Amino acid sequence: MAVMKSITIVGGGLAGLTLGIGLRQRGVPAALWEAGHYPRHRVCGEFISGRGQETLARLGLRDLLKRAGAVGADTAAFFSETKSTPTRALPSSALCLSRFTLDAALAKNFSELGGELSEGRRFAENFGEGIVRATGRRGQAKENGTRWFGLKAHASNVPLTADLEMHISPRGYVGLCRVNGGRVNVCGLFHRRAGESVGPQNRRELLRGPTGSPLHQRLASAEFDENSFCAVAGLSLRPYRAVAHVDCCIGDAITMIPPVTGNGMSIAFESAELAIEPLVAWSRGEISWAETQPRIARHCDAAFARRLTWAKWLQRFVLTPSLQNVLVRFAAHSDWFWRMAFEKTR
């Protein structure tokens, strides 16, 4: 039997780690490069919903997440600055788990399966045959004249009315969900004003929301974990097609789905699974790299194109101040709108 060719994965986030685990389960030699170290906090909603859970189950990772302390999410509520929906059942259950815990658990599993993990090292070679880009989003200074940035922290003493709460305002939005350890993940997307800096005090004010808002009341007594604060700037909310990339890409390296959908983690897992079989075939010498890369790209576009289109319009509506109260009213009174908005973005 011919020796299997090795796959190099650049980026040790959810997509890269999941791909590495899937390849090692199939006996493919895999090396993963990660510039940071585990465990680490990441700006993330820490909310897994949609088909990504099916991917985790097929790869035998859903039980790993549960053992790591994943918390189930079955209800949600939406809030503007003046209106709110009642707590309602999610069309399908979700899982919530800190990235601090999750990434480290996946990295350990990859290493235990015989994967070669390099932490604290940046990949300095050119991308090409046998190399998969899983480096996450690509920074963009401005998007339609607006500078977007994400901010996240864990907090305790936060009384939620639902497992997932989404709070929208003219400035952006903040999602709250229960995670492992009895904490609440507080994660927001905001647009930066001219000359604004996001210092320690300002970041708390941003996450707490406008005075008098439901979000501000919810976080009035919150005790933030200072070590969990993290931020990321230069976010692009524009959808991109996988076939437009020259490199073999998965996860956010392809495109970033608007965070309001809560589907980003799922897409990371799904795109990794879609890449496994073509990469196994390449490793065995059954197909060329010229066939492998576009095959993975086509699979990803077919799986994600529709939800990215729906997500683009939902994000646009959510970020239009004059429509925010209207959206909350629809979500409060229309079962069709509630289910449609959830299902179409998954």
C-alpha positions as CSV (number, residue, x, y, z in Angstrom):
1,M,0.0,0.0,0.0
2,A,1.3,3.4,-1.0
3,V,2.4,5.8,1.8
4,M,-0.3,8.4,2.5
5,K,0.8,12.0,1.8
6,S,0.7,14.4,4.8
7,I,-1.8,17.3,5.1
8,T,-0.6,20.6,6.7
9,I,-3.3,22.7,8.4
10,V,-2.5,26.4,9.1
11,G,-4.7,27.7,11.9
12,G,-5.8,25.9,15.0
13,G,-9.3,27.2,15.6
14,L,-12.5,25.2,15.3
15,A,-12.2,24.4,11.6
16,G,-8.5,23.5,11.6
17,L,-8.7,21.3,14.7
18,T,-11.9,19.5,13.5
19,L,-10.3,18.8,10.1
20,G,-7.1,17.6,11.8
21,I,-9.2,15.2,14.0
22,G,-11.2,13.9,11.0
23,L,-8.1,13.3,9.0
24,R,-6.3,11.4,11.9
25,Q,-9.5,9.3,12.3
26,R,-8.9,8.2,8.7
27,G,-5.2,7.5,9.2
28,V,-4.0,10.6,7.3
29,P,-0.8,12.1,8.5
30,A,-1.6,15.7,9.6
31,A,0.4,18.6,11.0
32,L,-1.3,21.6,12.4
33,W,0.3,25.1,12.9
34,E,-1.2,27.5,15.5
35,A,0.3,30.9,16.2
36,G,-1.2,31.0,19.7
37,H,-1.3,28.7,22.7
38,Y,-4.1,26.6,24.3
39,P,-6.2,27.3,26.3
40,R,-7.1,30.9,25.1
41,H,-10.2,33.0,25.0
42,R,-11.6,34.0,21.6
43,V,-14.2,36.5,20.5
44,C,-17.1,34.1,19.8
45,G,-20.7,33.7,20.6
46,E,-19.9,30.2,22.0
47,F,-23.2,29.0,20.6
48,I,-23.4,25.9,18.5
49,S,-26.6,25.5,16.5
50,G,-27.7,24.0,13.3
51,R,-26.0,21.2,11.3
52,G,-22.7,21.6,13.0
53,Q,-24.0,19.4,15.8
54,E,-24.6,16.6,13.3
55,T,-21.0,17.0,12.1
56,L,-19.8,16.7,15.7
57,A,-21.9,13.6,16.2
58,R,-20.6,11.9,13.1
59,L,-17.0,12.6,14.1
60,G,-17.6,11.4,17.7
61,L,-17.0,14.8,19.1
62,R,-20.4,15.7,20.5
63,D,-19.8,13.5,23.6
64,L,-16.4,15.1,24.0
65,L,-18.1,18.6,24.2
66,K,-20.6,17.3,26.8
67,R,-17.8,15.8,28.9
68,A,-16.1,19.2,28.7
69,G,-19.2,20.8,30.3
70,A,-21.3,22.0,27.3
71,V,-24.5,23.5,28.3
72,G,-27.8,23.0,26.4
73,A,-29.7,26.0,25.1
74,D,-33.4,25.5,24.3
75,T,-34.9,29.0,24.7
76,A,-34.3,32.5,23.3
77,A,-35.5,36.1,23.6
78,F,-34.8,39.2,21.6
79,F,-34.6,42.8,22.8
80,S,-34.3,46.2,21.3
81,E,-33.7,49.3,23.5
82,T,-37.4,49.6,24.2
83,K,-39.1,46.3,23.2
84,S,-38.7,42.6,23.8
85,T,-40.1,39.2,22.8
86,P,-41.3,36.7,25.3
87,T,-39.0,33.8,26.0
88,R,-39.6,31.2,23.2
89,A,-38.4,27.8,22.4
90,L,-35.7,27.5,19.8
91,P,-36.7,25.5,16.7
92,S,-33.8,23.2,17.6
93,S,-31.6,22.9,20.7
94,A,-28.1,24.3,20.7
95,L,-24.9,23.7,22.7
96,C,-22.9,26.4,24.5
97,L,-19.3,25.9,25.6
98,S,-16.4,28.3,26.3
99,R,-13.8,28.5,23.5
100,F,-11.2,28.5,26.3
101,T,-12.4,24.9,27.1
102,L,-13.5,23.8,23.7
103,D,-10.3,24.6,21.7
104,A,-8.1,23.0,24.3
105,A,-10.2,19.8,24.3
106,L,-10.1,19.5,20.5
107,A,-6.3,20.2,20.5
108,K,-5.8,17.5,23.0
109,N,-7.9,15.0,21.0
110,F,-6.0,15.8,17.9
111,S,-2.6,15.2,19.6
112,E,-3.9,12.0,21.2
113,L,-4.9,10.7,17.7
114,G,-1.3,11.2,16.6
115,G,-1.6,14.6,15.0
116,E,1.5,16.9,15.0
117,L,0.6,20.1,16.8
118,S,2.9,23.1,16.7
119,E,1.8,25.9,19.1
120,G,3.2,29.4,19.2
121,R,4.6,29.2,15.7
122,R,3.5,31.1,12.6
123,F,3.5,29.3,9.2
124,A,6.1,31.1,7.1
125,E,6.0,29.0,3.9
126,N,3.9,29.5,0.8
127,F,0.5,27.9,0.5
128,G,0.1,25.3,-2.1
129,E,-0.3,21.5,-2.5
130,G,-1.3,19.7,0.6
131,I,-1.8,22.8,2.7
132,V,-5.2,24.0,4.1
133,R,-5.8,27.5,5.2
134,A,-7.9,27.6,8.4
135,T,-6.5,30.9,9.7
136,G,-9.9,32.5,10.3
137,R,-11.3,35.7,9.1
138,R,-9.3,38.1,7.0
139,G,-9.1,41.6,8.5
140,Q,-10.6,44.6,6.6
141,A,-10.2,48.1,7.9
142,K,-13.5,49.4,6.7
143,E,-16.7,47.8,5.3
144,N,-18.9,50.4,3.5
145,G,-17.2,53.2,5.4
146,T,-17.8,51.5,8.8
147,R,-15.2,49.9,11.1
148,W,-16.6,46.8,12.8
149,F,-15.1,45.1,15.8
150,G,-16.1,42.3,18.2
151,L,-15.8,42.3,21.9
152,K,-16.3,39.4,24.4
153,A,-16.1,38.6,28.1
154,H,-17.4,36.1,30.6
155,A,-19.4,37.3,33.5
156,S,-21.2,35.9,36.6
157,N,-24.2,37.2,38.5
158,V,-26.2,37.7,35.2
159,P,-29.8,36.7,35.5
160,L,-31.1,35.6,32.1
161,T,-34.7,35.1,31.1
162,A,-33.7,32.7,28.3
163,D,-30.8,30.4,27.5
164,L,-29.9,32.9,24.6
165,E,-30.6,36.6,24.7
166,M,-30.0,38.9,21.8
167,H,-29.9,42.7,22.5
168,I,-29.8,45.0,19.5
169,S,-29.2,48.8,19.5
170,P,-28.2,51.4,16.9
171,R,-24.6,50.7,17.9
172,G,-24.7,47.0,17.2
173,Y,-25.8,44.0,19.2
174,V,-24.8,41.8,22.2
175,G,-25.6,38.2,22.7
176,L,-25.8,36.5,26.1
177,C,-25.7,32.8,26.7
178,R,-25.0,30.4,29.5
179,V,-21.7,28.5,29.2
180,N,-19.9,26.0,31.3
181,G,-18.8,26.9,34.8
182,G,-22.0,28.8,35.7
183,R,-20.8,31.8,33.6
184,V,-22.5,33.9,30.9
185,N,-20.8,34.7,27.7
186,V,-21.2,38.3,26.8
187,C,-20.3,38.9,23.1
188,G,-21.0,41.9,20.9
189,L,-20.5,43.3,17.5
190,F,-20.1,47.1,17.3
191,H,-19.2,49.8,14.8
192,R,-16.3,52.0,15.8
193,R,-16.9,55.8,15.9
194,A,-14.3,58.2,14.5
195,G,-11.5,58.7,17.0
196,E,-12.9,56.2,19.5
197,S,-10.6,53.9,21.5
198,V,-11.8,50.8,23.3
199,G,-10.1,50.9,26.7
200,P,-10.9,48.8,29.7
201,Q,-13.6,51.1,31.0
202,N,-15.1,51.7,27.6
203,R,-15.4,48.0,26.7
204,R,-17.5,47.4,29.8
205,E,-19.8,50.3,28.8
206,L,-20.2,48.9,25.3
207,L,-21.1,45.4,26.5
208,R,-23.5,46.8,29.1
209,G,-25.4,48.8,26.5
210,P,-27.2,52.1,26.7
211,T,-28.4,53.2,30.2
212,G,-32.0,52.2,30.8
213,S,-31.9,49.4,28.2
214,P,-32.8,45.8,29.0
215,L,-29.2,44.9,28.4
216,H,-27.9,47.5,30.8
217,Q,-30.4,46.2,33.5
218,R,-29.3,42.6,32.8
219,L,-25.6,43.4,33.4
220,A,-26.1,46.0,36.2
221,S,-24.5,43.6,38.8
222,A,-22.4,41.6,36.4
223,E,-19.0,40.5,37.7
224,F,-16.7,40.3,34.6
225,D,-13.8,37.9,34.4
226,E,-10.9,40.3,33.6
227,N,-8.8,37.5,32.0
228,S,-11.6,36.7,29.6
229,F,-11.9,40.1,27.9
230,C,-10.8,40.0,24.2
231,A,-11.5,42.0,21.1
232,V,-11.0,41.6,17.4
233,A,-11.2,44.4,14.8
234,G,-11.4,44.7,11.0
235,L,-14.4,42.4,10.7
236,S,-15.9,42.0,7.2
237,L,-19.6,41.1,7.1
238,R,-19.6,40.6,3.3
239,P,-20.2,37.0,2.1
240,Y,-17.5,35.5,-0.1
241,R,-17.6,32.3,-2.2
242,A,-15.1,29.5,-1.6
243,V,-14.4,29.1,-5.3
244,A,-13.1,32.6,-5.3
245,H,-10.1,31.6,-3.2
246,V,-6.9,30.3,-4.7
247,D,-5.9,28.4,-1.5
248,C,-7.7,25.5,0.0
249,C,-9.8,27.2,2.7
250,I,-12.2,26.2,5.4
251,G,-14.1,28.0,8.1
252,D,-13.8,31.8,8.4
253,A,-10.9,31.7,5.9
254,I,-13.7,31.2,3.3
255,T,-16.1,33.8,4.7
256,M,-17.6,35.0,8.0
257,I,-21.3,34.6,8.4
258,P,-22.9,37.5,10.2
259,P,-22.6,36.8,13.9
260,V,-26.2,37.7,14.6
261,T,-27.2,34.3,13.1
262,G,-25.3,32.3,15.7
263,N,-24.1,29.9,13.0
264,G,-20.4,30.7,12.7
265,M,-19.3,27.8,14.9
266,S,-21.5,25.4,13.0
267,I,-20.0,26.5,9.6
268,A,-16.5,25.9,11.0
269,F,-17.3,22.4,11.9
270,E,-19.3,21.7,8.7
271,S,-16.6,23.1,6.4
272,A,-14.0,20.9,8.1
273,E,-16.1,17.8,7.5
274,L,-16.8,18.7,3.9
275,A,-13.0,18.8,3.3
276,I,-12.2,15.4,4.9
277,E,-13.0,13.0,2.1
278,P,-11.4,15.0,-0.8
279,L,-8.3,15.4,1.3
280,V,-8.2,11.7,2.2
281,A,-8.5,10.9,-1.5
282,W,-5.6,13.2,-2.3
283,S,-3.5,11.8,0.5
284,R,-4.0,8.3,-1.0
285,G,-3.0,9.5,-4.5
286,E,-6.5,9.0,-5.9
287,I,-7.0,12.6,-7.1
288,S,-4.7,15.5,-7.8
289,W,-4.5,18.7,-5.8
290,A,-5.9,20.5,-8.8
291,E,-9.1,18.4,-8.3
292,T,-9.0,18.5,-4.5
293,Q,-9.1,22.2,-3.8
294,P,-12.0,23.1,-6.2
295,R,-14.0,20.1,-5.1
296,I,-13.8,21.3,-1.4
297,A,-14.7,24.8,-2.5
298,R,-17.7,23.6,-4.5
299,H,-19.0,21.5,-1.6
300,C,-18.7,24.5,0.8
301,D,-20.5,26.9,-1.6
302,A,-23.3,24.4,-2.1
303,A,-23.7,24.0,1.6
304,F,-23.5,27.6,2.7
305,A,-24.5,29.9,-0.2
306,R,-28.2,30.1,0.7
307,R,-27.7,30.7,4.4
308,L,-25.1,33.4,3.7
309,T,-27.6,35.2,1.5
310,W,-30.3,35.1,4.1
311,A,-27.8,36.1,6.8
312,K,-26.7,39.1,4.8
313,W,-30.2,40.5,4.7
314,L,-31.0,39.6,8.3
315,Q,-27.9,41.4,9.4
316,R,-28.7,44.4,7.4
317,F,-32.2,44.7,8.9
318,V,-30.9,44.1,12.4
319,L,-28.3,46.9,12.0
320,T,-30.9,49.4,10.7
321,P,-32.0,51.4,13.7
322,S,-35.4,52.3,12.2
323,L,-36.2,48.6,11.7
324,Q,-35.0,47.2,15.1
325,N,-38.3,47.6,17.0
326,V,-40.2,46.3,14.0
327,L,-38.1,43.1,13.9
328,V,-38.6,42.5,17.6
329,R,-42.3,42.9,17.2
330,F,-42.3,40.4,14.4
331,A,-40.3,38.0,16.4
332,A,-42.7,38.4,19.4
333,H,-45.9,37.8,17.5
334,S,-45.1,35.8,14.4
335,D,-44.3,32.1,14.7
336,W,-43.5,32.0,10.9
337,F,-41.0,34.9,11.2
338,W,-39.4,33.3,14.2
339,R,-38.8,29.9,12.6
340,M,-38.0,31.3,9.2
341,A,-35.3,33.6,10.5
342,F,-33.8,30.8,12.4
343,E,-34.0,28.0,9.9
344,K,-33.0,30.0,6.8
345,T,-29.7,31.0,8.4
346,R,-28.8,27.4,9.1
